[in-house]
Amino acid sequence: MSEWISVEDRLPDIINDEGWSDEVLILTNIGGSAVVVAYNEAGYWDAFAHDFQILSERVAYWMPIPLAPKEVSELEELKEMRL
């Protein structure tokens, strides 16, 4: 399982020419909210699914999005087989 990474230690890798990272899970320093976002090399975090940005100073930690539990993956496979 992934560990939380301090933004002071490292930021997500930029993976495309538009300056974005893969989506990651962040933990804010305001109430400890966890949100899925992408990091932009311009210095902001964007929650595309919710149409808002989070200022860099509000983000304390991040991690790659963990894989779904095996049980969830198996359930999805069963659903697809029924279609």
N, C-alpha and C positions, 0 to 999 in steps of 0.2 A: 504494500500500500504506500502511496505517496505521502511524503511529509510536508508540512507547511514550510514555505521558504520566505524569509523576511525580505521585503522589498529593499531593505538596506544592504542585503547580501547579494541579491541578484534579481533581475527582471526577466520576464519571459523572453524567449528568443523570437526575433522578428522572422517570419517565414515567407513573406511575399514582397513583391516590389512596391506594394501600396503601403508598406510600413506596419503591418499587423502581425500579431502573434496568433497562435491557435487560441481557441477559447480556453479559459482557465477558471478555476474557482478562487475567489478572493475572500478575504476576511477583513472587514472594515474596522477602523478604530472608533467607530461610533456605534455603540450597542452590540458590536460583534456580529453584525449581519454577514451572512455568506451569500454571494451572488456570482452567477456565471457571466463572465465578461471576456472581451479580447483587449489586449494592451496595444496601444499605438505608440510608435517611436516618438511622436510629438509630445508624449508624456501624459496621456489620459487613458482611462479605462472605459470601454463602451459596452453597455448591456444592450445589444441589438434587439434581443427578444422583448425588451421592455421600453425601448426607445429613450434611454437616458444615459448620461455620462457621469462618471465618478471622478472627482479630482484626485490626483495622485497622492496628495497629503492625507486623504481619507482612507487609503489602503495600507494595511499593516503587513499582511501576509498573502501569499498565493500558492497554488499547487495545480499541477495538471489535473484535469477532471479524472477521477478514479473510474476504473471499469465497473460495470454493473455486477452485482453479486451473481454467482453462477446460477442460482435459482431463477433470477429474473431473465437471464439469457436463455435458459431452457424454456421458460414460459413463452418468450417471444418466438422461439423456434416452433413450439407447438401451435401457436396462433397462426403462424405463416403456413404450416402444413394443412391447416383446416381451410384455408382460403382457396 
